């Protein structure tokens, strides 16, 4: 996937200085951090090249040209700590003292008009991590170093992001690809009859192991459709199933989705350190593919800083009754 924009070293330094001056703590007081980033925009301090790059992404999303984009050589923290994989997120909170990466993600999403979403299971943090825990080795979760089949993030949950941002903080030389397939490409491989069945609430998806660890009452989703809107999908390959008593055509429709995933045109991007990869979560599916791993121990140190985001303010406001602690965008599991 060709980057939509690659910052020069001079542009990197200019944007880094702006972001490094935010001066608020995103994990202790997210609203204050978010307002400080908004001040950068309102005061005209954001470099024009970055405003224009995000504007182009926003335009291509709205026109349907593309729902997956890469910005290369964007600012991250000068020091990225090495994390303990027994509990890397707690270790991040203890060791990470600067927040340039978080400011970059906040700025991008504010300029894109996509307000952030946070989950209680992630400590209520608006900036989360794709990083491996030792205890999840080999399991189907973003908190492992395993491959991930095509899916939408948080498939089982009632509140799901429209967009995901992935920022490469530490990306070793091992070759790991993030795959993306657009919902329109999947739709083109499904017949009208198959689409009609997929739009019915004949399906369920189990909660992932990380969610279940934080809330033992979470077992599987409510009954849901796999296809909704024009080309939005709610599906996790290998685990989304038809409910008991569903029409025979429901199981056939799941097979049709699997076939569509095999046939549809896909994009793949190898996220490098200082890459920002942004993609649609519901209007497409994504995966993680381990292509060439020369050093499994080194590959396990891969660390992406991540945000979930709503499509726009209206999409966020649908969930106003769910906000926790009065913080817009923070929801329960």
Secondary structure as UniProt FT lines:
FT   STRAND          5..6
FT   HELIX           9..20
FT   TURN            26..28
FT   HELIX           30..42
FT   TURN            43..44
FT   HELIX           48..63
FT   STRAND          68..72
FT   TURN            85..86
FT   HELIX           88..95
FT   HELIX           100..112
FT   STRAND          116..119
FT   HELIX           120..122
FT   TURN            123..124
FT   STRAND          128..130
FT   HELIX           134..136
FT   TURN            137..138
FT   TURN            142..143
FT   STRAND          148..151
FT   TURN            153..156
FT   STRAND          163..170
FT   STRAND          175..182
FT   HELIX           183..187
FT   TURN            188..189
FT   HELIX           192..198
FT   STRAND          203..204
FT   HELIX           209..214
FT   TURN            216..217
FT   STRAND          227..228
FT   TURN            229..231
FT   STRAND          232..233
FT   TURN            237..239
FT   STRAND          241..242
FT   TURN            244..245
FT   HELIX           248..263
FT   STRAND          267..269
FT   TURN            273..274
FT   STRAND          275..280
FT   STRAND          284..292
FT   HELIX           296..299
FT   TURN            300..301
FT   STRAND          303..309
FT   HELIX           313..317
FT   TURN            318..319
FT   HELIX           320..322
FT   TURN            325..326
FT   TURN            328..329
FT   STRAND          330..331
//
